[in-house]
Amino acid sequence: SLKNLKTAYLDSLVLHSPFRRMEDTLTAWRVMESFVDDGKVRQLGISNCYDVKVFKQLYDEARIKPAVLQNRFYQDSHFDVELREFCATVGVRYQSFWTLTASRKALKSDMIKEIASEKNLTPQTVMYAFMLTLGHLPLSGTTSPVHMAEDVAIMERIQGGEVIFDEMEMQAIATILGIPER
């Protein structure tokens, strides 16, 4: 409850995943919309939604549109290329999780290490900067104060207008990861 959290509202409420039936997903979404109406929640989102048709239907039928889509960013979902494109079109913020865990092999590649060295970054912050440059928000699960500071530092550099990667470097990173071209 909000009282237990010692707050008057939540910034974001995220449905963990769509239900098997869209009718059930929409029922849950309507309850979440009522929390926004009551001022208890500022924005809504959904996680673990890898089917673009399901996400589009939710988006189309929702009175209060999803503000965020939180998905695992990994090869098995083809890196959500179509979903990320749709999100960009309608103004939904794509938030990636499992971003580093799913990319361990790529982060160990000589090319990523070389890019990291040239940019005075770690391979992990290369990935973080890559996601931010794409316009996405990588969610960090680190408990390390050092890694948190590195993540914030690269975010502040990008938000301050610094261009970390040129177009060729972005394409090289995408290729190393195995992101399909569109």
C-alpha positions in Angstrom: 0.0 0.0 0.0 1.0 3.6 -0.4 1.0 4.1 3.3 3.5 1.3 3.8 5.7 2.8 1.1 5.4 6.2 2.9 4.3 8.0 -0.3 1.2 9.5 -1.7 1.7 8.1 -5.2 3.8 5.8 -7.4 5.7 7.2 -10.3 5.0 4.0 -12.4 3.0 0.9 -12.1 4.0 -2.0 -14.4 1.9 -5.0 -15.2 4.3 -8.0 -15.0 3.2 -9.5 -18.2 0.1 -9.9 -20.4 -2.3 -12.6 -19.5 -3.1 -15.5 -21.8 -6.3 -13.8 -22.8 -6.4 -10.2 -23.9 -9.7 -9.8 -22.1 -7.9 -10.6 -18.8 -5.1 -8.3 -19.6 -7.5 -5.4 -20.3 -9.4 -6.1 -17.1 -6.2 -5.8 -15.1 -5.3 -2.7 -17.1 -8.6 -1.0 -16.3 -7.9 -1.5 -12.6 -4.5 0.1 -13.1 -6.1 3.0 -15.0 -8.4 3.6 -12.0 -5.2 4.2 -9.9 -4.1 6.9 -12.3 -7.5 8.4 -12.2 -7.4 8.5 -8.4 -3.9 10.1 -8.4 -2.2 7.1 -6.9 -0.1 6.3 -9.9 1.5 8.7 -12.5 2.1 6.3 -15.4 1.4 2.7 -16.5 3.5 0.2 -18.2 3.8 -3.5 -19.1 6.7 -5.9 -18.9 7.5 -9.2 -20.6 5.3 -8.4 -23.7 7.2 -9.8 -26.7 4.3 -10.1 -29.2 3.9 -6.8 -31.1 0.3 -7.7 -31.9 -0.5 -8.0 -28.2 1.2 -4.8 -27.3 -0.5 -2.9 -30.2 -3.9 -4.2 -29.1 -3.3 -3.2 -25.5 -2.1 0.2 -26.7 -5.1 0.7 -29.0 -7.6 -0.4 -26.4 -6.2 1.3 -23.3 -7.7 4.6 -22.2 -4.5 5.4 -20.5 -1.7 4.3 -22.9 1.3 2.4 -21.6 4.1 4.9 -21.0 6.8 2.1 -20.8 7.5 -1.3 -22.1 10.0 -3.3 -20.0 11.4 -6.3 -21.8 14.4 -8.5 -21.7 16.8 -7.3 -24.4 18.2 -10.4 -25.9 18.6 -12.5 -29.0 15.7 -14.9 -28.4 13.3 -12.0 -28.9 15.3 -10.7 -31.8 16.1 -7.7 -29.6 12.4 -6.5 -29.9 13.2 -4.7 -33.2 9.6 -4.4 -34.2 8.3 -3.6 -30.7 11.0 -0.9 -30.2 10.1 0.6 -33.6 6.4 0.8 -32.5 7.3 2.2 -29.2 9.3 5.0 -30.9 6.4 5.7 -33.2 3.9 6.2 -30.4 6.1 7.7 -27.7 6.4 4.7 -25.4 9.7 4.4 -23.5 11.4 1.1 -24.1 13.2 -0.1 -20.9 15.5 -3.0 -21.2 16.4 -5.5 -18.5 18.8 -8.4 -18.6 20.7 -6.3 -21.0 24.2 -7.2 -19.7 23.4 -10.8 -18.7 22.1 -11.7 -22.1 25.1 -10.1 -23.8 28.0 -11.7 -21.9 29.6 -13.2 -25.0 29.3 -9.9 -27.0 30.8 -8.0 -24.1 33.8 -10.2 -24.1 34.4 -9.7 -27.8 37.6 -8.1 -28.9 35.7 -5.4 -30.8 33.6 -4.3 -27.7 36.8 -4.3 -25.6 38.5 -2.2 -28.3 35.6 0.3 -28.4 35.5 0.4 -24.6 39.2 1.1 -24.4 39.0 3.9 -27.1 36.1 5.5 -25.3 37.6 5.1 -21.8 34.6 2.9 -20.8 34.1 -0.6 -19.6 32.4 -3.1 -21.9 29.4 -2.9 -19.6 29.2 0.9 -19.9 29.6 0.5 -23.7 26.3 -1.5 -23.6 24.6 1.0 -21.3 25.7 3.9 -23.6 24.6 1.9 -26.7 21.1 1.5 -25.3 20.9 5.1 -24.3 22.0 6.2 -27.7 19.2 4.1 -29.2 16.9 6.2 -27.1 16.1 3.4 -24.6 16.5 3.1 -20.9 18.6 0.1 -19.7 17.4 -0.9 -16.2 20.4 -1.7 -14.0 20.2 -4.4 -11.4 23.6 -3.7 -9.9 24.2 -3.5 -6.2 27.7 -2.1 -6.7 28.1 1.6 -5.9 31.0 1.7 -8.4 28.8 0.3 -11.3 26.0 2.6 -10.3 28.3 5.6 -10.5 29.6 4.5 -13.9 26.0 4.1 -15.2 25.0 7.5 -13.9 28.2 9.1 -15.4 27.5 7.8 -18.9 23.9 8.7 -18.7 24.8 12.3 -17.7 27.3 12.5 -20.5 24.7 11.5 -23.1 22.0 13.7 -21.6 24.5 16.5 -21.7 24.7 16.2 -25.4 27.9 14.2 -25.8 28.0 11.8 -28.7 29.6 8.7 -27.5 29.4 6.6 -30.7 29.3 7.5 -34.3 26.9 5.7 -36.7 29.6 3.1 -37.7 30.3 2.2 -34.1 26.6 1.9 -33.4 26.2 -0.5 -36.3 29.3 -2.5 -35.2 27.9 -2.9 -31.7 24.5 -4.0 -33.1 26.2 -6.5 -35.4 28.3 -7.9 -32.6 25.1 -8.3 -30.5 23.3 -10.0 -33.4 20.6 -7.4 -33.7 18.7 -8.0 -37.0 18.7 -5.2 -39.5 15.4 -3.7 -40.6 
